Every structure is written in structure tokens, then in C-alpha cells.
């Protein structure tokens, strides 16, 4: 892979937006568009990035971009790439940017259909682990124990009681051409995966962790640090799926303490030591399964 911080395109295609200070999602969109270049057509459903990027008259995309229905990002992108090819235009990238709710919940059917058709598109899920744009409600990618406005932490229930949906492996189960996980805490890895996906013909998917200072209860200058720590403590992992195989792109020798990661965030302040121990056991069980089925260990 050729892209790195020194060779990254200096042109900006996502700027002047109204995202919150320290927004991890805006970083993911900005970097991806710099990798993909100006011949990129982007589709965004309802969500944080469409809310902050399409505020007339300050439209924040330097490339062609349009909004879709909440459920229809992948299906609209199918139409975009098909329409361009019907006109004889082939030198373009077609990409969707959708949040966790617009991907794992509301948009999952359209995404599944696009993968099933093997449409030539790239779908990037920027995951801030809740419906942040509409008031911090739980999504199916909200992690266990997190406090949201629909999973409050009280005396009897300690936040979200459900585990985070394994979206990466659900997508891979379709037999997709290429899929990957990423984090804005490891931008080199993310850039390489966006570049690699752009060179694969067929359906591609990247699931990138993008912390939200507002919803996570962290300072606006801690976004990248927290996005790195979630990987280092083993609660998120960096991997690829291609040609029927899973491969880790980072091989942890040891995990940092989950408690250190969790205690830094307002959404986890209510967790007891027993809650943290349960999260660690769930992490260890997941990594035991990874070690059985993933390459690169």
C-alpha cells in the first residue's frame, strides 16, 4: 500500500462542517475522501455526518455528495454507480458513509442486498456506538454496559444489557469481496484499508470506530487516544476479510486494562467491578474464538 501521512492527498473534500469538537466521525469521513480523491461520489443517509455536512448554504463536500433515506444508503449508492457506468463513466469511486444505527439497524437490509448483488461500491460505517445525532439512543452497536438515553444506568440495571452486534462477521458471512475493521486511533491502518478497498472490484465494507466526545463523556482532545485504547485493551480488533479468510492486521501481545479504558468515559462511570470483570471475560471469550479462525496470530 502506498498511502501514508506523507503521501496523503493535501486537498480537502470535507471541511467547514458543524460537527462537535473532537468528532471521530468527521475525521473518518475526511481521511477516507482524501484517500479516495476528487472523483468520488458519496452517499450519506440520515445521521451525524449528513446533519453537519449538508447545512445550506455551507455545504461541506468538495466532491459530489448526496443524501439518501435513512434506510437506503446502500441501495442509492447502487443506483449511483450503475447510472455512472451507464453513461460510460468509469473513473470514479462510489462510497457510502453511514452511522451505526443507519448501518447495523435501519440500513442493514439495503446493505445486505448490495453485497448479495456484489455491486461495485464501498460502504463505510462510522461507529460512534449510539444514535448520537438524535439524542444518544442505543443502537445494536452500543456496547454492553454503556449508558444511553434509552438504556439509563440505575440501581437495578447498569446501562445497556445487550452485547455489541458482530457486524463485521455478519457482513463477511455474505461472502463479500472485501471487509475490514478499523479505528481512527490507528489512522495508518484505516488509510491502507480504504485504499485497498478502492482497488477491489465488487462490494466492500469498512467498520471504523469513531468516538463521540458528547455521547461517550470524554474531552474533545481525547478522541484519537480513546480510539486507540479500545483496540489496545482488546474490546475492538483490527482485521480484514478477503478470499474467504479472516486476517488480523494488528497482533496484540498483551492487552491493556479494560478498566482504564472504561473509567475514562462518562457513559461507563456507573459500572461496578463485577461489571468490568464480566466485560473482560466477554473479551477473552471473543479472542479465544478469534485465535481459532483468524490468520496472522
C-alpha positions, 0 to 999 in steps of 0.5 A: 500500500502506498498511502501514508501521512506523507503521501496523503492527498493535501486537498480537502473534500470535507471541511467547514462542517458543524460537527462537535469538537473532537468528532471521530466521525468527521475525521473518518469521513475526511481521511477516507475522501482524501484517500479516495480523491476528487472523483468520488461520489458519496452517499450519506443517509440520515445521521451525524455526518449528513446533519453537519455536512449538508447545512445550506448554504455551507455545504461541506463536500468538495466532491459530489455528495448526496443524501439518501433515506435513512434506510437506503444508503446502500441501495442509492449508492447502487443506483449511483454507480450503475447510472455512472457506468451507464453513461460510460463513466468509469473513473470514479469511486462510489462510497457510502458513509453511514452511522451505526444505527443507519448501518447495523439497524435501519440500513442493514437490509439495503446493505445486505442486498448490495453485497448479495448483488456484489455491486461495485461500491464501498460502504463505510460505517462510522461507529460512534456506538449510539444514535448520537445525532438524535439524542444518544439512543442505543443502537445494536452497536452500543456496547454492553454496559454503556449508558444511553438515553434509552438504556439509563444506568440505575440501581437495578440495571447498569446501562445497556444489557445487550452485547455489541452486534458482530457486524463485521462477521455478519457482513463477511458471512455474505461472502463479500469481496472485501471487509475490514475493521478499523479505528481512527486511533490507528489512522495508518491502518484505516488509510491502507484499508480504504485504499485497498478497498478502492482497488477491489472490484465488487462490494466492500465494507469498512467498520471504523470506530469513531468516538463521540466526545458528547455521547461517550463523556470524554474531552474533545482532545481525547478522541484519537487516544480513546480510539486507540485504547479500545483496540489496545485493551482488546474490546475492538480488533483490527482485521480484514476479510478477503478470499474467504479468510479472516486476517488480523492486521494488528497482533496484540501481545498483551492487552491493556486494562479494560478498566482504564479504558472504561473509567475514562468515559462518562457513559461507563462511570456507573459500572461496578467491578463485577461489571468490568470483570464480566466485560473482560471475560466477554473479551477473552471469550471473543479472542479465544474464538478469534485465535481459532479462525483468524490468520496472522496470530 
